[in-house]
Amino acid sequence: MHTKTAKSLHFCSINEFKVSPLHPGAVCHSDILSPLFQMSKVVTDSENLSDTLSLLLKIMKEDMGVMRGTVSLFNSRTGKIFIHDSIGLTKEEETRGVYSIGEGIIGKVVETGEKIIVPLISEEPNFLNRTRSLSRHHYAERSFVCIPIVRGRKVLGAISVERFSDRPELLHYDVELLGVIAAMIAQAVELYLLENEDKTFLKMENERLRNVLKEKFHPSNIIGNSKPMLEVYALINKITKTRSTVLILGESGVGKELVASAIHYNSPEANEPFVKFNCAALPESVIESELFGHEKGAFTGADKARKGRFEDADGGTIFLDEVGELTLPMQAKLLRVLQERTFEHVGGNKSITVDIRVIAATNRDLIKMVEAGSFREDLYYRLNVFPIIIPPLRERKGDIITLAEYFVSQFVKKFGKETRRIATAVQEMLLAYSWPGNIRELENVMERAVILSEDTVIHADDLPLSLQTPVLSTAVPQKSLPAKLDTIEYEMIIEALSSQKGHISHAAEKLGLTRRVLSLKMQQFGINYKKYR
């Protein structure tokens, strides 16, 4: 009977980890005995878990050479698993790493008490990247190992490491070494949880909630790292330190309100009011009362005096969206506020002074409006103190997939779906589309796709016809059997070419086709293998 033997641990005089030429199935390491001895001594002499984990993380970093490592503990009262300590993660990333039993790889390890080895993260749908510490394009370069921390029959948590996937022989070494360490620290972990699990979890949860509130309006929450957006972030960072007027320009749906929020909530006045007002939403007579307030009896129905939005924003920021829609009379009143920070209630004669920052936004070309006489030139120059131009989504190609994945994750939670991934073919369609409705349109498309998805992957036929590759969106009805089969074939070919770096023969072998048949299919769908090299 043939028995498959795993790579095992042995010791030699070579001072680096490698596969031994004399023992191809073994991992050679001579310098790990000393750290293990230190670990056993710390566990024996100290009841302080932090001392033990400090040495463990040092071993991970210096002796194992991993990219990231975490020690996650299970709170049996709340049913939550949280990262207690780590290397390679920021504090904010740590606080995001909270799992339920059975959720993701760490959740499954704690649930089953069994180790999980992932040679390639890109091929493991249970890798959730909850900490958001790993970019998706790195998935194909990384491996992941997770080992349970067990005391008796009780699973107390898990130790996990992430390393480059070019050293698969080290994964079995990781398993054996981490298994030894997990057994050594299990008692210290159990004692710690008995004494601190409620206190520790509440502390982590408070930190997580604080970070959520901070990120909600922080520029880092404006998703995207393309060059145009980095330039926008730099401008936001500069203007937050002043009280100058800001004019945000950009097409509809690019996220102008998010930029305004980021400016206010990262300024020294973050705790002061942030008042938003859409200038296009109401008729002129109502806008005046809404912005400036009114006195009792100022007009029919004004049965009591009322403050306006400028007064509400006193000490903080007012955001005037769609400022290009204001009529000329209203523009004149706004100009006075910008010049003097003074105005009167409708129906009143008492001057009111406010201390506010004004942020205005529009998708209109104000210069052309000035030339046409529909926008005051003096108001334009008062508003245009510090302009920020938000690029349209078509100029941020590098952010499209990141944004799409973010929206999918949000709608999966909202609708209770199992969708986890966007097919490679779908990603190409998203990148090829011009997105006239910008981020708002992308959000709507991904919401629809999540609703329509029937498995864990978003496929091409989950997209509107306008986004689908022309070969797939013509000839037959979208939901017919031939169309469904075409979609499946197309996606499988794209996935195979992508995973095989555009090598047609290898892709054909993976698909169980001859090179000639695959070439004909590629010609049918208009697929160019060079795109995947």
Secondary structure, 3 states (H helix, E strand, C coil): CCCCCCCEEECCCCCCCEECCCCCCEEECCCCHHHHHHHHHHHHHCCCHHHHHHHHHHHHHHHHCCCEEEEEEEECCCCEEEEEEEECCCHHHHHHCEEECCCHHHHHHHHHCCCEEECCHHHCCCCCCCCCCCCHHHHHHEEEEEEEEEECCEEEEEEEEEEECCCCHHHHHHHHHHHHHHHHHHHHHHHHHHHHHHHHHHHHHHHHHHHHHHHHHCHHHCCCCCHHHHHHHHHHHHHCCCCCCEEEECCCCCCHHHHHHHHHHCCCCCCCCEEEEECCCCCHHHHHHHHHCECCCCCCCCCCCECCHHHHCCCCEEEEECHHHCCHHHHHHHHHHHHHCEEECECCCCEEECCCEEEEEECCCHHHHHHHCCCCHHHHHHHCCEEEECCCHHHCHHHHHHHHHHHHHHHHHHHCCCCCEECHHHHHHHHHCCCCCHHHHHHHHHHHHHHHCCCCEECHHHCCCCCCCHHHHCCCCCCCHHHHHHHHHHHHHHHHHHHCCCCHHHHHHHHCCCHHHHHHHHHHHCCCHHHHC
